[in-house]
Amino acid sequence: SPPLAQLGVGVEWKKDALLFHGGFGNTGNTGNTTSNTSNTGNTGNTSNADEYTPRLKLNPNVLRVPIVPGCAPELAYGDLHGRGVRGIVLEAFGVGNMPMSVDDVSGWIPWLRGQSNKGMVIYLTSQCESGDMHPELYATGSAALGLGAIAGPIMTPECAVVKLMLCLAHPELPLTAPLAGEL
């Protein structure tokens, strides 16, 4: 892969190596390189609508949570929101299934309900490498969607974590739409 930028006192973006997307503010390619920062403190915010502006602000308060059979999330994870986590990438089985709760106090759905009620953003993805998400096919998947979980195209867990970090820092960006070819 070609380098995307050269770092020095400023950042020289290699425009021809960047992937441009027509939506969400990145609309075109205006040249091979552009300095977006300088020793005068310019942060790269320009009025040119065609100028590529990387989004470097992330909210790092995101955690991967794989669903493991027999795991009690209230014991394994506790109150993540109370500890500062603001988003979780919940790695479900297959197209969006998880173990059914035996009561309304313990298990995945009651735990998710408690976290969601506190404001936790939940992105539902799969432990599978490819395929589509269809959590609505299962009672637990439907329940997670009913709690506000977002299920979208399958991304690698690492990609989903970074995308959620970006979307928490930039709420106007949709979690389930491609921003840089990641979906």
C-alpha positions as MATLAB code, in Angstrom:
seq = 'SPPLAQLGVGVEWKKDALLFHGGFGNTGNTGNTTSNTSNTGNTGNTSNADEYTPRLKLNPNVLRVPIVPGCAPELAYGDLHGRGVRGIVLEAFGVGNMPMSVDDVSGWIPWLRGQSNKGMVIYLTSQCESGDMHPELYATGSAALGLGAIAGPIMTPECAVVKLMLCLAHPELPLTAPLAGEL';
ca = [
       0.000    0.000    0.000;
       1.202    3.508   -0.719;
       1.691    5.838    2.238;
      -1.387    7.973    2.950;
       0.554   10.869    4.417;
       3.995   12.126    5.274;
       4.370   13.367    8.823;
       6.616   16.233    9.753;
       5.839   19.628   11.245;
       2.628   19.313    9.233;
       0.820   16.490    7.503;
       1.230   16.117    3.754;
      -1.773   14.065    2.587;
      -1.212   11.924   -0.523;
      -4.571   12.703   -2.119;
      -4.179   10.163   -4.915;
      -3.790    7.342   -2.338;
      -6.906    8.245   -0.337;
     -10.294    6.652   -0.858;
     -12.950    9.270   -1.455;
     -16.613    8.788   -0.722;
     -19.302   11.050   -2.106;
     -21.133   11.408    1.200;
     -20.458   12.808    4.617;
     -18.155   15.629    3.539;
     -15.496   13.892    1.451;
     -16.484   14.735   -2.098;
     -13.496   14.867   -4.324;
      -9.825   14.757   -5.114;
      -8.105   18.098   -5.589;
      -4.485   17.115   -6.115;
      -1.653   14.860   -5.125;
      -0.715   16.368   -1.791;
      -2.027   19.034    0.514;
      -0.593   20.253    3.746;
      -3.373   20.263    6.319;
      -1.284   21.508    9.202;
       1.608   23.884    9.576;
       3.767   25.350   12.256;
       1.216   28.184   12.619;
      -1.329   25.871   14.187;
      -3.655   25.484   11.192;
      -5.695   22.342   11.773;
      -6.637   21.781    8.164;
     -10.188   23.137    8.315;
     -10.742   24.838    4.991;
     -13.753   26.242    3.208;
     -13.127   24.199    0.050;
     -15.993   21.664   -0.136;
     -13.858   19.309   -2.236;
     -11.006   19.245    0.277;
     -10.472   15.930    2.032;
     -10.458   16.420    5.785;
      -9.568   13.369    7.857;
     -11.518   12.856   11.048;
      -8.954   12.237   13.745;
     -11.173   12.677   16.799;
     -12.238    9.366   18.369;
     -14.070    8.468   21.557;
     -11.936    5.595   22.913;
     -14.568    4.447   25.427;
     -15.582    1.406   23.377;
     -15.214   -2.259   24.286;
     -15.519   -5.527   22.350;
     -17.870   -7.943   24.089;
     -17.876  -11.462   22.636;
     -20.865  -13.603   23.576;
     -19.628  -16.796   25.186;
     -21.989  -19.681   26.049;
     -22.456  -19.973   29.779;
     -21.083  -16.490   30.458;
     -23.066  -14.295   32.837;
     -22.465  -10.762   31.486;
     -23.588   -9.114   34.697;
     -20.753  -10.960   36.467;
     -18.151  -10.869   33.693;
     -18.685   -7.233   32.660;
     -20.832   -5.606   35.338;
     -21.815   -1.988   34.824;
     -19.639   -0.948   31.895;
     -21.448    2.374   31.484;
     -20.762    3.186   35.136;
     -17.060    2.611   34.427;
     -17.014    5.035   31.506;
     -17.616    2.750   28.516;
     -19.988    4.457   26.057;
     -20.202    1.890   23.278;
     -19.916   -1.861   22.955;
     -19.377   -4.046   19.918;
     -21.416   -7.094   20.841;
     -20.163  -10.148   18.951;
     -23.207  -12.399   18.511;
     -23.502  -15.900   17.074;
     -24.149  -16.318   13.352;
     -26.586  -13.762   11.966;
     -27.351  -12.224   15.378;
     -28.274  -14.819   17.968;
     -27.307  -15.053   21.635;
     -28.287  -17.270   24.584;
     -31.828  -16.794   25.889;
     -32.204  -15.528   29.451;
     -33.837  -17.923   31.892;
     -35.276  -15.018   33.889;
     -35.640  -11.250   33.589;
     -32.713  -10.552   35.917;
     -29.685  -12.360   34.526;
     -28.364  -13.086   31.066;
     -27.556  -11.095   27.967;
     -30.857   -9.313   27.292;
     -31.408   -8.057   30.866;
     -27.777   -6.911   30.993;
     -28.085   -5.158   27.633;
     -31.345   -3.522   28.773;
     -29.612   -2.090   31.849;
     -26.680   -0.777   29.818;
     -28.923    0.614   27.062;
     -31.126    2.408   29.611;
     -28.008    4.205   30.847;
     -27.139    5.410   27.333;
     -24.796    2.693   26.083;
     -24.531    2.478   22.280;
     -24.634   -1.162   21.215;
     -23.405   -2.308   17.796;
     -24.348   -5.895   17.067;
     -21.947   -7.810   14.848;
     -21.152  -11.457   14.272;
     -18.391  -13.777   15.377;
     -18.474  -15.076   11.762;
     -16.037  -13.666    9.227;
     -18.621  -12.951    6.534;
     -22.306  -12.953    5.762;
     -25.204  -10.719    6.665;
     -26.694   -9.789   10.017;
     -30.340  -10.763   10.556;
     -30.871  -10.640   14.324;
     -34.608  -10.203   13.744;
     -34.737  -13.941   12.936;
     -34.165  -14.802   16.607;
     -36.040  -13.826   19.765;
     -32.877  -12.600   21.463;
     -31.680  -10.736   18.376;
     -35.078   -9.056   18.047;
     -34.981   -8.166   21.738;
     -31.534   -6.580   21.316;
     -32.826   -4.535   18.367;
     -35.811   -3.510   20.489;
     -33.398   -2.163   23.086;
     -31.803    0.064   20.452;
     -28.919   -2.149   19.372;
     -27.708   -1.309   15.871;
     -27.081   -4.235   13.546;
     -25.415   -3.503   10.309;
     -23.111   -4.944    7.752;
     -20.534   -7.298    9.180;
     -17.193   -5.618    9.839;
     -14.203   -7.163   11.503;
     -14.476   -6.592   15.253;
     -11.480   -4.254   15.109;
     -13.083   -2.213   12.337;
     -16.398   -2.091   14.224;
     -14.638   -0.812   17.361;
     -12.859    1.991   15.506;
     -16.009    2.877   13.548;
     -18.004    3.077   16.798;
     -15.248    5.245   18.336;
     -15.524    7.557   15.332;
     -19.334    7.675   15.381;
     -19.440    8.403   19.112;
     -17.102   11.347   18.520;
     -19.054   12.453   15.423;
     -22.755   11.671   16.090;
     -23.772   12.954   12.640;
     -21.993    9.981   11.015;
     -24.064    6.822   10.482;
     -22.611    3.661   11.962;
     -23.985    1.421    9.223;
     -22.897    3.433    6.154;
     -19.431    3.196    4.568;
     -17.134    6.129    5.197;
     -13.853    4.757    3.828;
     -14.648    1.481    2.115;
     -14.866   -0.450    5.373;
     -18.187   -2.143    4.577;
];
